[in-house]
Amino acid sequence: MAQLLVRHLEDDVKERLRRRAKAHARSLEEEVREILRSAAQDENPPAHGLGSRIAARFRGRGLDVDIPELRGFSIEPPSFDE
């Protein structure tokens, strides 16, 4: 297994890592390992956001005509009286 030495780490960062490790019931070393594993796992994040991916999926499908704008019309709520 490889080893990694981190020099000049701020004391407050080390303290926050220690508290985080304690909250997860792990040693400081194991907590840092888990953080590094997680960071290395996301090497290739999606190139586009969710909206762009949804738009790409449905591109070319749907209506063939434009929907006209309804400017100047008042909208009335439906009546459910018989």
N, C-alpha and C positions, 0 to 999 in steps of 0.2 A: 504494500500500500504506500501511496505517496504521502509526503509530509509537506506542510506549508507553514512558513513563519511569517507573521505579520508584525512589522515594526512600526513604531510611532503611532499606535492606536490611542486615541484620546481616552482618558480615564472615564469620562461620562459615557462613552460608547460601550466600553467594557462593562460598566455598571448596568447599563440598560440591557445588555446581552445576558448578564448574570441574572437579572430579575426575570427576563423572558424565559431563560432556561428553568428557573425555579417554578415559574407558572406552568411550564409544560412537564414538570417533574423529570428533567434531564440534567445532565452535567453541562457545564458551560461548553466544553469541547464538543459534546454530542449536539448541542443546540446550534453551534456554528457549522458543524457538518451538515445538519439538516437544512440550514439556510443556504449553504453553498450548493447542496444537491438540488434544491428547489430553483435556485437562480440558474443553474446550468441546464436544467430541464427545459426551460423556455428559451432556447437559443434562437428559434425561428418563430417569432410571434406572427399572427396573421397580418398580412400586408394591408388589409382594409378593415374598417370597423363593421359592426353587425349590420347596420343599415345598408352599406355598400354591398355586402355579401347577399343580403336579401334581394336588393335591386337586381344584382347580377343573376341570381337564380331565376327570377321571373321576367327577365328581359325577353322581349319578343312574344310574350303571352298577354292575353287580356283583350281589352276593347280595341276595335279597329277604327272607331270614329272618336272624334273629340267630343267631350261633354261641354255643352254651352254653359256660359256663366249665367247665373240667375241674379243679375243686378237689377235693382228697382222693384223687386217683388217682395211683398211682405209674407212672412212665414207665420201661419196660424197653427196653433196646437191642434191635434186631432180631437174630435168629439167622440166620446164613447157612450153617448146617450142613444137609446133606441127609439 
